[in-house]
Amino acid sequence: MATENRSSPNRFARLLGVGSYRPGRLVGNEKICRLIDSDSAWIEARSGIVTRHFADPEETIPVMGAKAAQKALSAAGLTPADVSCVIVSTMSYLHQAPPASAACAAELGVGGAAAFDLGAACAGFSHGLAVAGSLVTSRQAEHVLVVGSERMSDIIDPTDRSTAFIFGDGAGAAVVGPSTEPGIGRAVWGTDTEHLRAIEQSRSFVELRHDPTMRWPFLEMAGPEVFRWAIGAVAEVCGRALEAAGATVDDIEAFVPHQANVRIIDRLVKAMGLPASVEVARTVRDDGNVSGASIPLALDTLIASGRVRPGALVLTAGFGSGLSYSAQVVVAP
């Protein structure tokens, strides 16, 4: 069978636009504290989180993802007809068929595009950018929507003192398209399976099927273990991502890590020796940890507020259950 080499040394990929969506229901620490043995001051001191958004029933993962994607398309000057692939990163989608990506495409009015879900937890959006960049560079796709959309409130036990205050709901999206210059650096990614169960679902839904009286399989987390791993491993991964992009901390204008915890973010900034001139995303204070949606939500916030200019180099880093990680340098749209 004859094959055609459709790649080109002048064909690269970059972000063309970003967008975000936050549910309208804002939930403060005081409300969370009603069900756990804690207070607002303890939550803020431990995580930096003050508020988070919880989705209403009609704000499904595909619906929120489509709303964020529409904003990203508008920012890129594109329409749903221009989309050739939709990737949805999510760890909280409980309706497996049709896939969230296909439902999101339908909600947007995208027809005929490839659509698939990506499950890499809080590193999912970064993984999605790596995949999208490869699809565009190889001419397998022209414009790819990378969406992170989560309803973490569906999979968190509101009475669990270790997780109830951490997570929120929402969606973020980016459009990846062709460029004559590199716009998405090589991803430094992997999975540290020595900590495979540090963040895990308590049991399988199959068990719930066999015993309907069984407790719902909520997400559980060994917080201290994850904290120690993150501050030790993620800074090193970020350093390798900078090296892969031929950049240093002095070249980047913004750092957008997964919004897991302000204490983790602050420790990463210190460990990496980031200059004071680098804008650091800390939207976890207002959004909570939105898993696969946290990076695009934070990036859109920085861009919309003017804290990141078009063409700026931005270091992104996702990390979460698995323990999966992914970091890359991108050019801001």
Kinemage of the C-alpha trace (Angstrom):
@kinemage 1
@onewidth
@group {chain A} dominant
@subgroup {mainchain}
@vectorlist {calphas} color= white
{ca met a 1} P 0.000 0.000 0.000
{ca ala a 2} L 1.396 3.386 -0.989
{ca thr a 3} L 1.684 5.950 1.781
{ca glu a 4} L 1.875 9.713 1.585
{ca asn a 5} L 4.130 11.731 3.840
{ca arg a 6} L 1.842 14.599 4.724
{ca ser a 7} L 4.049 16.080 7.429
{ca ser a 8} L 6.056 19.194 6.657
{ca pro a 9} L 9.043 20.773 8.380
{ca asn a 10} L 7.125 24.066 8.248
{ca arg a 11} L 3.969 22.691 9.822
{ca phe a 12} L 3.722 23.319 13.538
{ca ala a 13} L 0.903 23.701 16.045
{ca arg a 14} L -0.090 26.387 18.532
{ca leu a 15} L -2.947 27.606 20.696
{ca leu a 16} L -5.305 29.826 18.732
{ca gly a 17} L -7.799 30.637 21.465
{ca val a 18} L -8.902 29.647 24.961
{ca gly a 19} L -12.200 29.809 26.820
{ca ser a 20} L -13.730 28.817 30.137
{ca tyr a 21} L -17.037 28.203 31.868
{ca arg a 22} L -17.818 28.357 35.565
{ca pro a 23} L -21.177 27.177 36.953
{ca gly a 24} L -23.237 29.924 38.512
{ca arg a 25} L -23.568 28.281 41.934
{ca leu a 26} L -20.770 29.662 44.119
{ca val a 27} L -20.065 27.657 47.267
{ca gly a 28} L -18.054 29.169 50.117
{ca asn a 29} L -16.093 27.337 52.774
{ca glu a 30} L -18.786 27.951 55.362
{ca lys a 31} L -21.229 25.732 53.507
{ca ile a 32} L -18.662 22.948 53.138
{ca cys a 33} L -17.871 23.143 56.856
{ca arg a 34} L -21.426 22.265 57.809
{ca leu a 35} L -20.723 18.630 56.913
{ca ile a 36} L -17.124 18.241 58.027
{ca asp a 37} L -15.272 18.819 61.272
{ca ser a 38} L -13.522 21.986 60.144
{ca asp a 39} L -13.809 25.735 59.723
{ca ser a 40} L -13.149 28.196 56.916
{ca ala a 41} L -9.838 29.366 58.345
{ca trp a 42} L -8.511 25.778 58.503
{ca ile a 43} L -9.522 25.123 54.877
{ca glu a 44} L -7.917 28.312 53.623
{ca ala a 45} L -4.713 27.722 55.579
{ca arg a 46} L -4.448 24.136 54.336
{ca ser a 47} L -5.337 24.702 50.663
{ca gly a 48} L -5.750 28.392 49.903
{ca ile a 49} L -9.305 27.685 48.763
{ca val a 50} L -12.037 30.171 49.646
{ca thr a 51} L -14.777 29.311 47.136
{ca arg a 52} L -15.588 26.815 44.429
{ca his a 53} L -18.376 26.401 41.857
{ca phe a 54} L -20.823 23.489 41.840
{ca ala a 55} L -22.810 22.596 38.742
{ca asp a 56} L -26.587 22.409 38.653
{ca pro a 57} L -28.218 19.309 37.092
{ca glu a 58} L -28.484 20.860 33.618
{ca glu a 59} L -24.799 21.850 33.654
{ca thr a 60} L -23.525 18.516 32.444
{ca ile a 61} L -19.949 17.817 31.463
{ca pro a 62} L -20.717 18.034 27.702
{ca val a 63} L -22.782 21.217 28.161
{ca met a 64} L -20.125 22.990 30.237
{ca gly a 65} L -17.422 21.789 27.858
{ca ala a 66} L -19.331 23.126 24.858
{ca lys a 67} L -19.791 26.524 26.496
{ca ala a 68} L -16.058 26.802 27.167
{ca ala a 69} L -15.248 25.531 23.671
{ca gln a 70} L -17.533 28.089 22.032
{ca lys a 71} L -15.649 30.881 23.808
{ca ala a 72} L -12.332 29.387 22.688
{ca leu a 73} L -13.541 29.203 19.094
{ca ser a 74} L -14.726 32.815 19.219
{ca ala a 75} L -11.352 33.901 20.592
{ca ala a 76} L -9.675 32.068 17.704
{ca gly a 77} L -12.007 33.598 15.109
{ca leu a 78} L -13.317 30.169 14.148
{ca thr a 79} L -16.683 28.417 14.036
{ca pro a 80} L -17.754 24.847 14.884
{ca ala a 81} L -17.547 24.051 11.163
{ca asp a 82} L -13.774 24.554 11.344
{ca val a 83} L -13.282 21.821 13.970
{ca ser a 84} L -11.918 18.481 12.794
{ca cys a 85} L -11.363 16.810 16.177
{ca val a 86} L -12.763 17.154 19.699
{ca ile a 87} L -10.836 15.802 22.700
{ca val a 88} L -12.502 15.926 26.105
{ca ser a 89} L -10.430 15.319 29.213
{ca thr a 90} L -12.517 14.329 32.225
{ca met a 91} L -12.332 12.052 35.257
{ca ser a 92} L -15.866 12.662 36.526
{ca tyr a 93} L -18.082 11.694 33.580
{ca leu a 94} L -20.490 9.027 34.811
{ca his a 95} L -22.462 8.561 31.582
{ca gln a 96} L -20.156 6.458 29.446
{ca ala a 97} L -22.136 6.227 26.214
{ca pro a 98} L -22.165 8.292 24.116
{ca pro a 99} L -18.722 9.613 25.031
{ca ala a 100} L -18.535 13.087 26.541
{ca ser a 101} L -16.594 14.279 23.493
{ca ala a 102} L -19.327 13.217 21.061
{ca ala a 103} L -22.026 14.789 23.232
{ca cys a 104} L -19.928 17.959 23.507
{ca ala a 105} L -19.501 18.066 19.707
{ca ala a 106} L -23.252 17.672 19.243
{ca glu a 107} L -23.924 20.450 21.761
{ca leu a 108} L -21.572 22.711 19.811
{ca gly a 109} L -23.035 21.799 16.438
{ca val a 110} L -19.806 20.185 15.251
{ca gly a 111} L -20.552 17.592 12.596
{ca gly a 112} L -18.265 14.922 11.159
{ca ala a 113} L -15.294 15.612 13.433
{ca ala a 114} L -13.396 12.887 15.247
{ca ala a 115} L -14.257 12.864 18.935
{ca phe a 116} L -12.777 10.932 21.831
{ca asp a 117} L -12.422 11.157 25.605
{ca leu a 118} L -9.081 11.239 27.387
{ca gly a 119} L -8.721 9.947 30.922
{ca ala a 120} L -5.580 11.192 32.648
{ca ala a 121} L -7.231 12.865 35.643
{ca cys a 122} L -5.723 16.250 36.540
{ca ala a 123} L -2.996 15.835 33.885
{ca gly a 124} L -5.606 15.237 31.194
{ca phe a 125} L -5.669 18.683 29.605
{ca ser a 126} L -1.878 18.746 29.272
{ca his a 127} L -1.992 15.276 27.737
{ca gly a 128} L -4.701 16.519 25.384
{ca leu a 129} L -2.533 19.429 24.220
{ca ala a 130} L 0.281 17.006 23.412
{ca val a 131} L -2.048 14.793 21.383
{ca ala a 132} L -3.679 17.750 19.615
{ca gly a 133} L -0.318 19.251 18.711
{ca ser a 134} L 0.770 15.970 17.147
{ca leu a 135} L -2.486 15.656 15.193
{ca val a 136} L -2.130 19.137 13.748
{ca thr a 137} L 1.592 18.867 12.982
{ca ser a 138} L 1.088 15.561 11.180
{ca arg a 139} L -1.901 17.020 9.247
{ca gln a 140} L -4.197 14.391 10.717
{ca ala a 141} L -6.365 17.299 11.856
{ca glu a 142} L -6.607 21.003 11.055
{ca his a 143} L -8.211 22.452 14.183
{ca val a 144} L -8.531 20.465 17.395
{ca leu a 145} L -10.648 21.413 20.391
{ca val a 146} L -9.054 20.306 23.663
{ca val a 147} L -11.631 20.489 26.441
{ca gly a 148} L -11.318 19.851 30.154
{ca ser a 149} L -14.720 19.506 31.813
{ca glu a 150} L -15.467 18.235 35.302
{ca arg a 151} L -18.293 17.744 37.806
{ca met a 152} L -16.110 16.760 40.721
{ca ser a 153} L -19.047 17.346 43.067
{ca asp a 154} L -20.545 14.109 41.673
{ca ile a 155} L -17.660 11.935 42.814
{ca ile a 156} L -16.661 13.573 46.105
{ca asp a 157} L -18.078 12.596 49.490
{ca pro a 158} L -19.312 15.881 51.050
{ca thr a 159} L -18.646 14.440 54.517
{ca asp a 160} L -15.026 13.428 53.826
{ca arg a 161} L -12.822 15.921 55.669
{ca ser a 162} L -9.842 15.139 53.414
{ca thr a 163} L -11.509 15.875 50.050
{ca ala a 164} L -14.851 17.680 50.490
{ca phe a 165} L -13.361 21.177 50.524
{ca ile a 166} L -10.855 20.696 47.698
{ca phe a 167} L -12.784 20.152 44.488
{ca gly a 168} L -15.053 22.208 42.245
{ca asp a 169} L -16.834 22.019 38.892
{ca gly a 170} L -16.278 23.796 35.593
{ca ala a 171} L -14.776 23.607 32.122
{ca gly a 172} L -11.987 25.101 30.060
{ca ala a 173} L -11.019 24.698 26.424
{ca ala a 174} L -8.361 25.548 23.887
{ca val a 175} L -8.277 25.496 20.090
{ca val a 176} L -5.094 24.032 18.624
{ca gly a 177} L -4.350 24.807 14.984
{ca pro a 178} L -1.541 25.070 12.437
{ca ser a 179} L 1.342 27.509 12.730
{ca thr a 180} L 4.491 28.325 10.785
{ca glu a 181} L 6.453 28.426 14.045
{ca pro a 182} L 6.469 26.066 17.041
{ca gly a 183} L 3.776 26.981 19.564
{ca ile a 184} L 3.482 23.861 21.720
{ca gly a 185} L 6.645 22.449 23.214
{ca arg a 186} L 7.371 18.762 23.571
{ca ala a 187} L 5.449 17.299 26.488
{ca val a 188} L 7.419 15.767 29.317
{ca trp a 189} L 4.947 13.242 30.628
{ca gly a 190} L 4.668 9.966 32.430
{ca thr a 191} L 3.092 8.041 35.288
{ca asp a 192} L 4.635 7.320 38.670
{ca thr a 193} L 2.901 4.034 39.463
{ca glu a 194} L 4.664 3.729 42.809
{ca his a 195} L 1.895 6.055 43.978
{ca leu a 196} L -0.818 4.467 41.856
{ca arg a 197} L -3.438 4.463 44.598
{ca ala a 198} L -2.676 7.803 46.241
{ca ile a 199} L -5.776 9.197 44.489
{ca glu a 200} L -8.343 6.552 43.684
{ca gln a 201} L -12.008 5.667 43.465
{ca ser a 202} L -12.884 3.767 46.608
{ca arg a 203} L -14.430 0.830 44.729
{ca ser a 204} L -15.710 -0.222 41.319
{ca phe a 205} L -19.170 0.677 40.060
{ca val a 206} L -19.492 -3.037 39.251
{ca glu a 207} L -19.558 -3.718 42.986
{ca leu a 208} L -22.326 -1.170 43.383
{ca arg a 209} L -24.302 -2.951 40.682
{ca his a 210} L -24.100 -6.221 42.572
{ca asp a 211} L -24.935 -4.609 45.910
{ca pro a 212} L -27.145 -1.497 45.518
{ca thr a 213} L -26.987 -0.886 49.269
{ca met a 214} L -23.236 -0.367 49.120
{ca arg a 215} L -21.777 3.084 49.694
{ca trp a 216} L -21.287 5.193 46.540
{ca pro a 217} L -17.719 4.789 45.176
{ca phe a 218} L -16.350 8.247 45.987
{ca leu a 219} L -12.902 9.574 45.139
{ca glu a 220} L -10.383 9.174 47.952
{ca met a 221} L -6.997 10.805 48.351
{ca ala a 222} L -3.922 10.316 50.515
{ca gly a 223} L -3.306 14.055 50.794
{ca pro a 224} L 0.099 14.075 52.556
{ca glu a 225} L 1.475 11.480 50.122
{ca val a 226} L 0.312 13.484 47.101
{ca phe a 227} L 1.684 16.717 48.588
{ca arg a 228} L 5.132 15.241 49.193
{ca trp a 229} L 5.233 13.678 45.738
{ca ala a 230} L 4.116 16.856 43.960
{ca ile a 231} L 6.645 19.195 45.549
{ca gly a 232} L 9.412 16.683 44.894
{ca ala a 233} L 8.575 15.535 41.370
{ca val a 234} L 6.715 18.271 39.521
{ca ala a 235} L 9.465 20.903 39.722
{ca glu a 236} L 11.851 18.427 38.096
{ca val a 237} L 9.330 17.639 35.361
{ca cys a 238} L 8.855 21.364 34.716
{ca gly a 239} L 12.605 21.802 34.412
{ca arg a 240} L 12.744 19.086 31.783
{ca ala a 241} L 9.838 20.687 29.901
{ca leu a 242} L 11.704 24.000 29.801
{ca glu a 243} L 14.814 22.227 28.545
{ca ala a 244} L 12.795 20.428 25.855
{ca ala a 245} L 11.505 23.795 24.657
{ca gly a 246} L 14.969 25.344 24.682
{ca ala a 247} L 13.874 27.805 27.359
{ca thr a 248} L 14.761 28.796 30.912
{ca val a 249} L 12.772 30.274 33.782
{ca asp a 250} L 13.917 33.695 32.598
{ca asp a 251} L 12.195 33.195 29.238
{ca ile a 252} L 8.688 32.413 30.447
{ca glu a 253} L 6.126 35.038 31.371
{ca ala a 254} L 3.641 32.806 33.145
{ca phe a 255} L 3.434 29.536 35.047
{ca val a 256} L 0.089 27.699 34.969
{ca pro a 257} L 0.280 24.549 37.069
{ca his a 258} L -2.631 22.299 37.903
{ca gln a 259} L -4.617 24.143 40.554
{ca ala a 260} L -4.405 21.515 43.279
{ca asn a 261} L -3.382 23.520 46.310
{ca val a 262} L -1.838 26.969 46.864
{ca arg a 263} L 0.805 25.470 49.160
{ca ile a 264} L 1.923 23.097 46.397
{ca ile a 265} L 2.006 25.934 43.860
{ca asp a 266} L 4.075 28.143 46.177
{ca arg a 267} L 6.544 25.330 46.873
{ca leu a 268} L 6.924 24.696 43.120
{ca val a 269} L 7.620 28.365 42.455
{ca lys a 270} L 10.338 28.342 45.113
{ca ala a 271} L 11.857 25.038 44.001
{ca met a 272} L 12.045 26.199 40.376
{ca gly a 273} L 13.475 29.583 41.286
{ca leu a 274} L 10.915 31.465 39.227
{ca pro a 275} L 11.645 35.200 38.917
{ca ala a 276} L 9.149 37.606 40.494
{ca ser a 277} L 8.282 38.783 36.972
{ca val a 278} L 6.602 35.457 36.153
{ca glu a 279} L 2.821 35.506 36.508
{ca val a 280} L 1.732 32.491 38.544
{ca ala a 281} L -1.841 31.191 38.280
{ca arg a 282} L -3.523 30.712 41.641
{ca thr a 283} L -7.160 30.437 40.600
{ca val a 284} L -7.563 27.515 43.005
{ca arg a 285} L -8.480 30.161 45.590
{ca asp a 286} L -11.723 30.942 43.753
{ca asp a 287} L -12.349 27.751 41.739
{ca gly a 288} L -11.060 24.948 43.921
{ca asn a 289} L -9.394 21.993 42.240
{ca val a 290} L -11.262 21.404 38.960
{ca ser a 291} L -9.074 18.477 37.916
{ca gly a 292} L -8.754 18.263 34.098
{ca ala a 293} L -10.335 21.697 33.686
{ca ser a 294} L -8.057 23.590 36.075
{ca ile a 295} L -5.259 24.517 33.639
{ca pro a 296} L -7.458 25.963 30.857
{ca leu a 297} L -9.607 27.759 33.443
{ca ala a 298} L -6.504 29.326 34.967
{ca leu a 299} L -4.903 30.151 31.618
{ca asp a 300} L -8.064 31.829 30.362
{ca thr a 301} L -8.231 33.867 33.566
{ca leu a 302} L -4.673 35.159 33.095
{ca ile a 303} L -5.271 36.013 29.439
{ca ala a 304} L -8.659 37.667 30.015
{ca ser a 305} L -7.216 39.833 32.814
{ca gly a 306} L -4.322 40.969 30.631
{ca arg a 307} L -1.727 39.335 32.867
{ca val a 308} L -0.472 37.247 29.931
{ca arg a 309} L 0.131 38.937 26.603
{ca pro a 310} L -0.300 37.252 23.180
{ca gly a 311} L 2.883 35.488 22.167
{ca ala a 312} L 4.148 35.052 25.733
{ca leu a 313} L 5.794 31.785 26.720
{ca val a 314} L 3.734 29.929 29.308
{ca leu a 315} L 4.831 26.859 31.252
{ca thr a 316} L 1.955 24.503 32.050
{ca ala a 317} L 2.061 21.444 34.306
{ca gly a 318} L -0.650 18.920 35.100
{ca phe a 319} L -0.455 16.158 37.698
{ca gly a 320} L -2.952 13.870 39.359
{ca ser a 321} L -4.293 10.361 39.861
{ca gly a 322} L -2.030 7.649 38.577
{ca leu a 323} L 0.112 9.524 39.537
{ca ser a 324} L 0.168 11.011 36.047
{ca tyr a 325} L 2.065 14.144 35.090
{ca ser a 326} L 2.561 16.255 31.992
{ca ala a 327} L 4.290 19.595 31.402
{ca gln a 328} L 4.985 21.685 28.326
{ca val a 329} L 5.783 25.216 27.240
{ca val a 330} L 3.149 26.878 25.054
{ca val a 331} L 2.859 30.213 23.284
{ca ala a 332} L -0.127 32.205 24.548
{ca pro a 333} L -2.728 33.010 21.875
